[in-house]
Amino acid sequence: MFAGTEFGSGSLAGGEGFGGLLFVVAASLIFKLPRMAAVSGLVASYFSLPLYLYLVFPRPFRQVFAGNWAVLELPRERFVWDGWWIAGIFFMVVLACICCGILVRNVWARYKLLESIKQ
């Protein structure tokens, strides 16, 4: 249906499948290897968030990220309200915050451990 367009496999939506796979990897690794799951979740958010941002904020997205767009004129809409797209952005941001928290907590625990060994 979207073959040959940006939403088919372009630079904006091309990483969406890879991001989905990384979400599954992160969910399966969270209890066994939390650091790997956190990194996987951050990378998945990185690949999935631009599509949601473009769908919700089409005109500002095109103004900030100049690229090789097929249609040169800017979209009329600055903001498009769709509950599922807004929920997707919210989910990506919350997931990125949780993943960063896991990584920071792990680094802090290692730092404390090394500090206690030195004393």
Biotite code that builds the C-alpha atoms (Angstrom):
import biotite.structure as struc

atoms = struc.array([
    struc.Atom([0.000, 0.000, 0.000], chain_id="A", res_id=1, res_name="MET", atom_name="CA", element="C"),
    struc.Atom([2.765, 2.455, 0.920], chain_id="A", res_id=2, res_name="PHE", atom_name="CA", element="C"),
    struc.Atom([5.415, 0.969, -1.364], chain_id="A", res_id=3, res_name="ALA", atom_name="CA", element="C"),
    struc.Atom([7.711, 3.586, -2.830], chain_id="A", res_id=4, res_name="GLY", atom_name="CA", element="C"),
    struc.Atom([6.714, 6.253, -0.314], chain_id="A", res_id=5, res_name="THR", atom_name="CA", element="C"),
    struc.Atom([8.331, 7.544, 2.848], chain_id="A", res_id=6, res_name="GLU", atom_name="CA", element="C"),
    struc.Atom([5.970, 5.446, 4.953], chain_id="A", res_id=7, res_name="PHE", atom_name="CA", element="C"),
    struc.Atom([6.799, 2.315, 2.964], chain_id="A", res_id=8, res_name="GLY", atom_name="CA", element="C"),
    struc.Atom([10.501, 2.073, 3.699], chain_id="A", res_id=9, res_name="SER", atom_name="CA", element="C"),
    struc.Atom([11.918, 5.574, 3.651], chain_id="A", res_id=10, res_name="GLY", atom_name="CA", element="C"),
    struc.Atom([14.361, 7.119, 6.085], chain_id="A", res_id=11, res_name="SER", atom_name="CA", element="C"),
    struc.Atom([11.566, 8.156, 8.447], chain_id="A", res_id=12, res_name="LEU", atom_name="CA", element="C"),
    struc.Atom([9.680, 4.868, 8.710], chain_id="A", res_id=13, res_name="ALA", atom_name="CA", element="C"),
    struc.Atom([12.412, 2.458, 7.613], chain_id="A", res_id=14, res_name="GLY", atom_name="CA", element="C"),
    struc.Atom([13.647, 1.815, 11.148], chain_id="A", res_id=15, res_name="GLY", atom_name="CA", element="C"),
    struc.Atom([10.181, 1.157, 12.561], chain_id="A", res_id=16, res_name="GLU", atom_name="CA", element="C"),
    struc.Atom([10.438, -2.610, 12.012], chain_id="A", res_id=17, res_name="GLY", atom_name="CA", element="C"),
    struc.Atom([13.879, -2.693, 13.597], chain_id="A", res_id=18, res_name="PHE", atom_name="CA", element="C"),
    struc.Atom([12.558, -0.647, 16.529], chain_id="A", res_id=19, res_name="GLY", atom_name="CA", element="C"),
    struc.Atom([9.707, -3.099, 17.040], chain_id="A", res_id=20, res_name="GLY", atom_name="CA", element="C"),
    struc.Atom([12.138, -6.013, 17.080], chain_id="A", res_id=21, res_name="LEU", atom_name="CA", element="C"),
    struc.Atom([14.284, -4.224, 19.656], chain_id="A", res_id=22, res_name="LEU", atom_name="CA", element="C"),
    struc.Atom([11.218, -3.640, 21.865], chain_id="A", res_id=23, res_name="PHE", atom_name="CA", element="C"),
    struc.Atom([10.614, -7.397, 21.869], chain_id="A", res_id=24, res_name="VAL", atom_name="CA", element="C"),
    struc.Atom([14.291, -8.034, 22.690], chain_id="A", res_id=25, res_name="VAL", atom_name="CA", element="C"),
    struc.Atom([14.162, -5.492, 25.535], chain_id="A", res_id=26, res_name="ALA", atom_name="CA", element="C"),
    struc.Atom([11.010, -7.056, 26.974], chain_id="A", res_id=27, res_name="ALA", atom_name="CA", element="C"),
    struc.Atom([12.540, -10.536, 26.891], chain_id="A", res_id=28, res_name="SER", atom_name="CA", element="C"),
    struc.Atom([15.852, -9.453, 28.463], chain_id="A", res_id=29, res_name="LEU", atom_name="CA", element="C"),
    struc.Atom([14.566, -7.185, 31.223], chain_id="A", res_id=30, res_name="ILE", atom_name="CA", element="C"),
    struc.Atom([14.723, -9.737, 34.062], chain_id="A", res_id=31, res_name="PHE", atom_name="CA", element="C"),
    struc.Atom([17.881, -11.589, 33.036], chain_id="A", res_id=32, res_name="LYS", atom_name="CA", element="C"),
    struc.Atom([20.077, -8.783, 31.637], chain_id="A", res_id=33, res_name="LEU", atom_name="CA", element="C"),
    struc.Atom([18.611, -5.418, 32.638], chain_id="A", res_id=34, res_name="PRO", atom_name="CA", element="C"),
    struc.Atom([21.469, -3.315, 31.216], chain_id="A", res_id=35, res_name="ARG", atom_name="CA", element="C"),
    struc.Atom([21.190, -4.929, 27.798], chain_id="A", res_id=36, res_name="MET", atom_name="CA", element="C"),
    struc.Atom([17.415, -4.492, 27.920], chain_id="A", res_id=37, res_name="ALA", atom_name="CA", element="C"),
    struc.Atom([17.838, -0.804, 28.814], chain_id="A", res_id=38, res_name="ALA", atom_name="CA", element="C"),
    struc.Atom([20.216, -0.202, 25.910], chain_id="A", res_id=39, res_name="VAL", atom_name="CA", element="C"),
    struc.Atom([17.895, -2.105, 23.580], chain_id="A", res_id=40, res_name="SER", atom_name="CA", element="C"),
    struc.Atom([14.924, -0.044, 24.763], chain_id="A", res_id=41, res_name="GLY", atom_name="CA", element="C"),
    struc.Atom([16.804, 3.227, 24.203], chain_id="A", res_id=42, res_name="LEU", atom_name="CA", element="C"),
    struc.Atom([17.821, 2.220, 20.686], chain_id="A", res_id=43, res_name="VAL", atom_name="CA", element="C"),
    struc.Atom([14.251, 1.093, 19.928], chain_id="A", res_id=44, res_name="ALA", atom_name="CA", element="C"),
    struc.Atom([12.933, 4.464, 21.106], chain_id="A", res_id=45, res_name="SER", atom_name="CA", element="C"),
    struc.Atom([15.498, 6.224, 18.931], chain_id="A", res_id=46, res_name="TYR", atom_name="CA", element="C"),
    struc.Atom([14.293, 4.366, 15.837], chain_id="A", res_id=47, res_name="PHE", atom_name="CA", element="C"),
    struc.Atom([10.553, 4.632, 16.586], chain_id="A", res_id=48, res_name="SER", atom_name="CA", element="C"),
    struc.Atom([10.107, 8.157, 17.941], chain_id="A", res_id=49, res_name="LEU", atom_name="CA", element="C"),
    struc.Atom([10.726, 10.152, 14.707], chain_id="A", res_id=50, res_name="PRO", atom_name="CA", element="C"),
    struc.Atom([7.744, 8.578, 12.957], chain_id="A", res_id=51, res_name="LEU", atom_name="CA", element="C"),
    struc.Atom([5.399, 9.485, 15.821], chain_id="A", res_id=52, res_name="TYR", atom_name="CA", element="C"),
    struc.Atom([6.811, 13.016, 15.955], chain_id="A", res_id=53, res_name="LEU", atom_name="CA", element="C"),
    struc.Atom([6.260, 13.468, 12.238], chain_id="A", res_id=54, res_name="TYR", atom_name="CA", element="C"),
    struc.Atom([2.685, 12.212, 12.456], chain_id="A", res_id=55, res_name="LEU", atom_name="CA", element="C"),
    struc.Atom([1.781, 14.550, 15.329], chain_id="A", res_id=56, res_name="VAL", atom_name="CA", element="C"),
    struc.Atom([3.894, 17.598, 14.387], chain_id="A", res_id=57, res_name="PHE", atom_name="CA", element="C"),
    struc.Atom([4.260, 17.433, 10.582], chain_id="A", res_id=58, res_name="PRO", atom_name="CA", element="C"),
    struc.Atom([5.140, 21.055, 9.807], chain_id="A", res_id=59, res_name="ARG", atom_name="CA", element="C"),
    struc.Atom([7.616, 21.677, 12.674], chain_id="A", res_id=60, res_name="PRO", atom_name="CA", element="C"),
    struc.Atom([9.243, 18.299, 11.985], chain_id="A", res_id=61, res_name="PHE", atom_name="CA", element="C"),
    struc.Atom([9.829, 19.221, 8.347], chain_id="A", res_id=62, res_name="ARG", atom_name="CA", element="C"),
    struc.Atom([11.163, 22.646, 9.349], chain_id="A", res_id=63, res_name="GLN", atom_name="CA", element="C"),
    struc.Atom([13.649, 21.220, 11.860], chain_id="A", res_id=64, res_name="VAL", atom_name="CA", element="C"),
    struc.Atom([14.761, 18.144, 9.892], chain_id="A", res_id=65, res_name="PHE", atom_name="CA", element="C"),
    struc.Atom([15.421, 19.247, 6.355], chain_id="A", res_id=66, res_name="ALA", atom_name="CA", element="C"),
    struc.Atom([15.892, 16.289, 4.093], chain_id="A", res_id=67, res_name="GLY", atom_name="CA", element="C"),
    struc.Atom([15.196, 14.867, 0.678], chain_id="A", res_id=68, res_name="ASN", atom_name="CA", element="C"),
    struc.Atom([11.401, 15.071, 0.815], chain_id="A", res_id=69, res_name="TRP", atom_name="CA", element="C"),
    struc.Atom([9.352, 13.962, -2.203], chain_id="A", res_id=70, res_name="ALA", atom_name="CA", element="C"),
    struc.Atom([6.857, 16.811, -1.686], chain_id="A", res_id=71, res_name="VAL", atom_name="CA", element="C"),
    struc.Atom([8.717, 20.084, -1.253], chain_id="A", res_id=72, res_name="LEU", atom_name="CA", element="C"),
    struc.Atom([5.853, 22.170, 0.118], chain_id="A", res_id=73, res_name="GLU", atom_name="CA", element="C"),
    struc.Atom([5.318, 22.089, 3.868], chain_id="A", res_id=74, res_name="LEU", atom_name="CA", element="C"),
    struc.Atom([2.203, 20.508, 5.381], chain_id="A", res_id=75, res_name="PRO", atom_name="CA", element="C"),
    struc.Atom([-0.469, 22.961, 6.536], chain_id="A", res_id=76, res_name="ARG", atom_name="CA", element="C"),
    struc.Atom([-0.943, 21.362, 9.942], chain_id="A", res_id=77, res_name="GLU", atom_name="CA", element="C"),
    struc.Atom([1.339, 22.281, 12.810], chain_id="A", res_id=78, res_name="ARG", atom_name="CA", element="C"),
    struc.Atom([-0.286, 19.805, 15.184], chain_id="A", res_id=79, res_name="PHE", atom_name="CA", element="C"),
    struc.Atom([-2.498, 16.778, 14.499], chain_id="A", res_id=80, res_name="VAL", atom_name="CA", element="C"),
    struc.Atom([-4.398, 15.393, 17.453], chain_id="A", res_id=81, res_name="TRP", atom_name="CA", element="C"),
    struc.Atom([-4.625, 11.623, 17.463], chain_id="A", res_id=82, res_name="ASP", atom_name="CA", element="C"),
    struc.Atom([-4.808, 9.841, 20.789], chain_id="A", res_id=83, res_name="GLY", atom_name="CA", element="C"),
    struc.Atom([-2.861, 6.785, 19.661], chain_id="A", res_id=84, res_name="TRP", atom_name="CA", element="C"),
    struc.Atom([-0.001, 8.830, 18.222], chain_id="A", res_id=85, res_name="TRP", atom_name="CA", element="C"),
    struc.Atom([0.179, 10.975, 21.360], chain_id="A", res_id=86, res_name="ILE", atom_name="CA", element="C"),
    struc.Atom([0.156, 7.790, 23.454], chain_id="A", res_id=87, res_name="ALA", atom_name="CA", element="C"),
    struc.Atom([3.006, 6.441, 21.308], chain_id="A", res_id=88, res_name="GLY", atom_name="CA", element="C"),
    struc.Atom([5.111, 9.542, 21.958], chain_id="A", res_id=89, res_name="ILE", atom_name="CA", element="C"),
    struc.Atom([4.304, 9.368, 25.665], chain_id="A", res_id=90, res_name="PHE", atom_name="CA", element="C"),
    struc.Atom([5.224, 5.660, 25.736], chain_id="A", res_id=91, res_name="PHE", atom_name="CA", element="C"),
    struc.Atom([8.560, 6.317, 23.989], chain_id="A", res_id=92, res_name="MET", atom_name="CA", element="C"),
    struc.Atom([9.490, 9.119, 26.393], chain_id="A", res_id=93, res_name="VAL", atom_name="CA", element="C"),
    struc.Atom([8.509, 7.101, 29.482], chain_id="A", res_id=94, res_name="VAL", atom_name="CA", element="C"),
    struc.Atom([10.403, 4.077, 28.183], chain_id="A", res_id=95, res_name="LEU", atom_name="CA", element="C"),
    struc.Atom([13.515, 6.180, 27.513], chain_id="A", res_id=96, res_name="ALA", atom_name="CA", element="C"),
    struc.Atom([13.338, 7.625, 31.045], chain_id="A", res_id=97, res_name="CYS", atom_name="CA", element="C"),
    struc.Atom([12.996, 4.164, 32.584], chain_id="A", res_id=98, res_name="ILE", atom_name="CA", element="C"),
    struc.Atom([15.908, 2.833, 30.522], chain_id="A", res_id=99, res_name="CYS", atom_name="CA", element="C"),
    struc.Atom([18.102, 5.800, 31.481], chain_id="A", res_id=100, res_name="CYS", atom_name="CA", element="C"),
    struc.Atom([17.155, 5.257, 35.124], chain_id="A", res_id=101, res_name="GLY", atom_name="CA", element="C"),
    struc.Atom([18.186, 1.605, 34.926], chain_id="A", res_id=102, res_name="ILE", atom_name="CA", element="C"),
    struc.Atom([21.530, 2.505, 33.375], chain_id="A", res_id=103, res_name="LEU", atom_name="CA", element="C"),
    struc.Atom([22.264, 5.337, 35.828], chain_id="A", res_id=104, res_name="VAL", atom_name="CA", element="C"),
    struc.Atom([21.290, 3.192, 38.813], chain_id="A", res_id=105, res_name="ARG", atom_name="CA", element="C"),
    struc.Atom([23.552, 0.400, 37.591], chain_id="A", res_id=106, res_name="ASN", atom_name="CA", element="C"),
    struc.Atom([26.518, 2.734, 37.060], chain_id="A", res_id=107, res_name="VAL", atom_name="CA", element="C"),
    struc.Atom([25.957, 4.305, 40.472], chain_id="A", res_id=108, res_name="TRP", atom_name="CA", element="C"),
    struc.Atom([25.866, 0.875, 42.136], chain_id="A", res_id=109, res_name="ALA", atom_name="CA", element="C"),
    struc.Atom([29.144, -0.104, 40.447], chain_id="A", res_id=110, res_name="ARG", atom_name="CA", element="C"),
    struc.Atom([30.724, 3.173, 41.515], chain_id="A", res_id=111, res_name="TYR", atom_name="CA", element="C"),
    struc.Atom([29.658, 2.609, 45.129], chain_id="A", res_id=112, res_name="LYS", atom_name="CA", element="C"),
    struc.Atom([30.954, -0.959, 45.011], chain_id="A", res_id=113, res_name="LEU", atom_name="CA", element="C"),
    struc.Atom([34.350, 0.121, 43.690], chain_id="A", res_id=114, res_name="LEU", atom_name="CA", element="C"),
    struc.Atom([34.510, 2.911, 46.267], chain_id="A", res_id=115, res_name="GLU", atom_name="CA", element="C"),
    struc.Atom([33.837, 0.477, 49.116], chain_id="A", res_id=116, res_name="SER", atom_name="CA", element="C"),
    struc.Atom([36.494, -1.941, 47.821], chain_id="A", res_id=117, res_name="ILE", atom_name="CA", element="C"),
    struc.Atom([39.126, 0.820, 47.696], chain_id="A", res_id=118, res_name="LYS", atom_name="CA", element="C"),
    struc.Atom([38.543, 1.730, 51.345], chain_id="A", res_id=119, res_name="GLN", atom_name="CA", element="C"),
])
